[in-house]
Amino acid sequence: MIKFSLTCDQGHDFEAWFRDSADFETQKKRGFLECPACGSSHVSKGLMAPNVSTAREREEVAVATGNAVQREVMAKLHEMAREMRKTGEDVGERFPEEARKIHYGETDARGIYGKATPDEVSSLLDEGVGILPLPDLPEDLN
């Protein structure tokens, strides 16, 4: 996971987590990036400084940074991910295959979650498969 400092064309600065630099580029190209302050989709990487810290310091920084809208969005993402894990079936790396089976009626509809590459997510969305990509949230990596 990598955290980028981002800025929109209206001058709002914010931060976001990505799997890697290519993930940022893919999300930007597909129009998935949006400024949490004004909703602008014209987002670019801002100036970044290296950050080395302990796990405890990272947790404190994550809570202390960002505006109220960002904190609310992160809280909702965490809540959504917890609920999906509680009620859905973890199909792991088989996610794209299982999502297609459900979409095309080859198996019973049920809540699932798992892993998919950015290319697999793009293909599923292009096919009209109803999925909601959730980012790996910082606490998920511990």
WOHUNOR-V27718 format. One line per field, one symbol per residue. ss: DSSP state (h for helix, s for strand, l for the rest). phi: phi as a letter, one per 40 degrees, with the letter a starting at -180 (. if undefined). burial: + if it has 24 or more other ideal C-beta (glycine too) atoms within 12 Angstrom, else -. A space follows every 10 residues. Layout:
ss: ???
phi: ???
burial: ???
This chain:
ss: lsssssssll llssssssll hhhhhhhhhl llllllllll llssslllll llllhhhhhh hhhhlllhhh hhhhhhhhhh hhhhhhhlss ssllhhhhhh hhhlllllll lssslllhhh hhhhhhllll lllllllhhh hl
phi: .bbbcbabcc gcbabacbca cccdcccccc gccacccbgc ccbbcccbbc bbacdccccc cccccgcccc cccccccccc ccccccbcbc bfccddcccc dcdcgcacca cbaibacdcc cdcccccgcc bbcbcccdcc cc
burial: --++++++-- -++++++++- --++--++-- --++++---- --++------ ---------- -+---+---+ --++--+--- +--+---+-- ----++-+++ -+-------- -+++-+-+-+ +--++---+- +-+++-++-- --
